[in-house]
Amino acid sequence: MSTPLAEKYLRVDRLPHIWCRGCGHGTVLGALMRALDEVEADMDRTVVVSGIGCASRAAGYFNCDGLHTTHGRALAFATGVKLARPELRVVVITGDGDLAAIGGNHFIHAARRNIEMTCICFNNHVYGMTSGQHSPTSPRLSLAPTAPYGHIERDFDLCELARVAGASYVARAATYQARSMARLIARALRQQGFAFVEAITQCPTYYGRRNRLGSAADMLRWQKEHTVDVARARQLDPAELEGKIVVGELHRADWPEYTRAYAELVARVREEGTS
């Protein structure tokens, strides 16, 4: 059954969604919907861009123009949209494999350029659409079809990567903190510059089952027990933070935004050309 809010922002004829029972992606979609409502987004001037994967299917549910692009290239397509139509609000929906593996270079340079868009990574720590292979964010020693004896690589800290690459806004929330996630996404939508929100979301079908983490409810309890708000995290020593996930607003800065700087450059060149 749809609600007035869903009818305002979603293509309700496409519901119910295609995700597995207990998947957290629907919670993240709901948080984005509520954030768009909080900032009073004009959906006629909003574009949602996604790549390939479970998370990227979310773009098709929003009642606005959208692009479902190739694997890892969502930020590249979004950059083209923003440069061609800088007045539009551009939202990028991506998964951890889509963003951090094949799309990793686009991620770094979108943050470095500080091009104004909101990028939300649905991080469930696996390639869920293709049966749960390990991704760049899979925790060390976790199990996957491609790591049956344990994944031995260190996982990416996507928020830290976004911060050091030059993003203006960086935040993280888990699906257990759905209301907080909506507030953080709303702040990201208001940011003038590249804004990144990592949404920690559960995948009980592949990641949870193979790693014996129990049901979706069990995985949400795990999030509750293993997340620490950023304000409290500052008061803890490294030993106390071991194994914890820091959530909240992690970084905010005011850097020159790319499309504005580009427009100023074009105007200056034209002026010099006519003088």
N, C-alpha and C positions, 0 to 999 in steps of 0.2 A: 504494500500500500504506500503510495507516494504522499509527500507532505508539500505544503505551499513552498517551503524553502527548496526542496528537491525540484519541484516543477519550475522554479525560477532559474535554477542553475544547471540542471541536468536534463538529458534526453531520457525522460522517464519511460519512454516506450522501449528502451534498450535494457531496462531492468527486469528481473534481477541480474546482477553481474555474473561474470563467468568464473570468478575465482573459487578456489576450493573452500569447503566448509572449514571455518576456523582461521582462514588466512587473514592477516592484518591489513591487507591492502584496501579493503572497503572502509576501514577506520581512517586510513590516511586520506582517501578520497573524500570522506565526510569532513575531515578537518580542513581540507583545502576548500571545500564548498562553503563552510562556515566562515573561513577567513576571507573569501571573496565577498561574502555578504557583509562582513565587518567593515571592509574598506569600500563598500558600495560600488563594486566593480561593474562597469558597463560591459556586458557580455558581447555587445556589438562591436566593441573596441578591444576585445581580449582574444588572444590566440594561444591555444595550448598545443605544445609541440612534444612529441614523444619519439622514442627509438623503437627497439624491439625487446620483447620480454613480457613477463606477467605484469609488471608495474606499468609498462607503456600502454597496455590496453585501457588504462584509466582515461586517457585523452578522449576516447570515443564516447564517453559518458557525459562530457560537458557540453552544454548547449551554446556553443560558440564556434568560430572558425578553428580548425585544428589541422595539424600535420602529423601523420603516423609515418615516420621516416625509416631510414635504414639503420642497421645495428650500429650503435655507438655514435651516430651522427646527429643526434637531436640538437645539440648545442650549435653545431655548424649551420643547420637549417634555421635555427632560431636567430642566430647572428644575422643571417641574410634577411629574415623578416624584420628585425629591429632596425637594420641599416636602411632598408627600403621604406619602412613605415615607422619612424621613431616615435610617433605619437601613440602607437598601440602598446597595450600591456601584454608582455610575452611571458608565459609560464612554461617551464620545461619539466616534464615528468619522465623519470628515468629510474632504472634499477641499478644495483651495485655492479653487476657484470657489464651492463650496457654502458654505464658512466665511467667506471674505474679501470676497465680492461681495454676493449677496443676503442672506447671513447675517451681514454685517459688524457691524451694530448689535447683534445678539444676542451676538456674540463680545465686543464691548467691554463690554457690561453684565453678562455672566456673569462676566467677569474682575473688573469693578468691584465687583460684589456679593460676590465671593470665595465663591461657592457651591461646596460640596465635590463635585467631579466631576473626572474625568480626560478631557481632550479631546485626541485624537490627530489631527493633520492630515496626511493622505497628500498631500504636495505634489509633484505631477509637472509643475507649471507650465502645465497646459492643462486645458480641459474635454474630458477624454478620451472620455467616453461619447457626446458629440455631435460627434465628428470633429476635436477638437483646436483649437477656438477659443482665443484668448489669454485668460488669466485675470489677476486682480490680482497674481499672483506671477510672471508671465512676464517673463523678463529683458528689459531694454531692448534694442531692435533685433532681438529674436528674431522668427522668422517663424511665421505661423499663417494658417489660411484667412481669418480676419478681420483679418489684418495681413500681406498678401502682400508689402508693400514694407518691412516691419520695424515692430515694435511700439515706439512712441516714448514711451509712458508709463513713469514710474519704477515699479518693482515694490515691493510692500509687504514690509517686514520683519515677518513675523508674530510672531516672538518678541519683538521690541522693542515691538510694539503690545500684546501680552499683558502685558508687564512694566509699561509705563507706565499701562495701564488698571487694574492692581491685582491681577494674578494672584499667587498664593503661590509657584508653582513654574513655571519655564520651562526647557525643554531642547530641544536639536536634535541629530539624528543622521541620517546618510545610510544607505541600504540597504547600502552597502559595509561599514558598521560595524554589522552586524546584532547582534552580541553586546553591543556598547555600547548600542545602541538598546534592547534588552531590559532592560538594567540601569537605564537612564534612565526607561523606562516603569514599572518596578517602584518606583522612587523616587517617581514621580508618583502611583502608586496608593496609596502610603503617606501622601501629603501631606494634611493637614487644610486644605482650601481648594481653590480653583480651580487645577488643574495642567494645563499645556499642554505638549505635546511635538510639535514639528514633525519629521515624517519625510520627508526628501528622498528621493524615489523616482523611478526612471526610467520614461519612457514611450517606448520605441523605435518604437512603431507610428505615433504622430502627431507628438509633439514631436521625437523623435530623428531620424526620417526627414526631416521637412520642414526641419530645421536641420542636416542632414548631419552628425550626430554619430556615425554608425556603428551598430554592433550594440549589444545590451544590454551585452555584455562591455565594449565601448568606453566606454559611458556609465558603467559602474562604475569603469573606470580613470580616467575624468575626475573622478569623485567622490573617488577616492583622491588624485589630484594637486591638487585644488582645495579640500579641506577641511582646516581647521586646528583642533586642539584648543584649547579656551578658555584653558588654562594657557599654552600657547605663544603664543597670540594676544596675550596681555597683554605679551609681551616684544617684539612687533613694532611698527614704526611704521605709520601709515596707508598709506604707499606700498607697504610689503611685504604689507599685507592687501588691497590692491586686487585685486578679482576672486576673492577667497577666501571660503569659507563657514565661519564659526566654529561648531564643534560641541562638544557637551558640556553640562554643567549650567550654564546662563547666569544663573539667578536663583533665589533661595529666600528667603522671608520668612514671618513669622508674623503674619498679619492676622486679625482676628475673622472667623469663618466664619459665613455668612449663616443657615443653618438653625438653628444653635445660638443665634445672637443673636435670631432670630425666636421660638424656643421660650421664651427668657428673657423676651422682651417680652410674649408671651401669658400667661405665668405671673404676671408682675408686674401686668398689667392685671386679671387674674382676682382676684388677691389684693387689689388696691385696690378692686375692685368689691364684695368681700365684707366689707371692713373698715368 
